[in-house]
Amino acid sequence: MRKQLLYLFILLVSFLCGCTQQDKTAQIEELMGELYNQGKFNGAIMVSENNELVYSKGFGFADFEKKIPFQTYTSMDAGSMAKTFTALGIYILEQRDVLSTNDRVANHIDSFPYDGITIEHLLNHTSGLVSEDFVFNQAEEGNVIDNDFFLKVITDSVPSLLSEPGSKFQYNGINYILLAIIIEKLTGNSYNQFIKAKIADSLQITDWFLRPARLEDWPKDRTKGYKKVNDSLQPSDLEDYEGFYGDCNLFFSASDLLKWSQSFYANTIIDSTRLNELLKTKSSISGLNALHWYVLEDENQFHFTGHWKGFYTMVYFDTNRKRSIVYVSNTSIEYGLRPQLVTQLLSILNNTPGQLTQPNPINPAKENINSASYNVEKIGVVHFTESDGQLNIAIGANTYNMYEVGENYFYVPSIDLWIWFSNTTEEGFTINCSDIYGIKRTHQ
């Protein structure tokens, strides 16, 4: 009798859990279907919890001209998501005692002209090196821009550092291009071969590839990027002649990136103790950890994004709940929706449903926002400053660059914060600060 009751109890629990998961799946389907029907989402999304798939679906087209459907196995440009692979690659070499992150870069790249820059400075974007634009401005039209070209420009020109190494966060792809060069020099393999052998094959990531430098050399139909202009889609596609890597130019599917996110709580690549240390090692001057993921204060939730032209990628994972959210889009998903989509999905998973907001940003006079400090809920006191046309936000002791990415939308890459201003009264305005965990506001 006791065994029968236990069996019935197990069946009941299984049934209730199944109903809960089915309910979550239905809610996600309703949310995504509505966004797709409104023209706000085109791409693929995958959600898992306790390593079980909750939702998986593609929407729309990878190529609107050819009517190629967008599937969960469709590969697209994941932008800066490549940096998370490069960072782990460096720590794989560290685990093998091939390098130390305290090593000077010049120890491994003979021609590198800056003695004070270490591998750790590259990893956490505190090298002080000039931006990629310095290199792009010296490229000749019709020539491939590859990693060797980046290194040659730096070593030949030796531009002055923008800041003392280790003193200031400056998001810069050159740092990760140099890390890719170091990986190749120390392993004797191409970056592509290294990622395949040490990461992709181990995780059974199968849809990924490193893009060819020339678009004409593409081996198959590719996912194309678009942007909305007056409610119609216009091309916002890849650049030709891009042969550099380490910081970007890796293509992944939603399925690939789901496996990537799950690997951080399955501990399948490097020693689990070391992996946990790296996940929880957060920079003192940015929101990034050692493996190039934004980390929440509870040190269990992590995320990172990739953005280039019409392409946008979001990967979130919770190591405590073994939960992952991945979505990819090729139609310049609205800025306000990018973090809020994860917020909504988390609300569904947590059984605390909320509603998407419709931001209506304004551009207040700069003298208005520069004139005072503001206490933003759950963030604290913030202050806006302007220097040489660059708008900055100071939070506590740190100051971060704000980049205007859309009409009156600002993005802060060092802490993955979206900022816009909206009207509340004739005299005042509201400061809106949004990340994937919700919107924080203060009314002025």
Secondary structure, DSSP 4 states (H G I P E B T S, - for coil): -HHHHHHHHHHHHHHHHHHHHHHHHHHHHHHHHHHHHTT---EEEEEEETTEEEEEEEESEEETTTTEEP-TT--EE-GGGHHHHHHHHHHHHHHTTS--TTSBGGGT-TT---TT-BHHHHHTT-S-PPPHHHHHTTPPTTS-EEHHHHHHHHHHH-PPPSS-TTS-----HHHHHHHHHHHHHHHSS-HHHHHIIIIIHHHT--S-EEPPSSGGG-SS-----EEEETTEEEE--PPTTEE--SSS-EEE-HHHHHHHHHHHHHT-SS-HHHHHHHHH-B-SSSSBBTTS-EE-TTSSEEEEEEEETTEEEEEEEETTTTEEEEEEESS---TTHHHHHHHHHHHHHTT----------B---HHHHTTSEEEETTTEEEEEEEETTEEEEEETTEEEE-EEEETTEEEETTTTEEEEEEESSSS-EEEEEEETTEEEEEE-
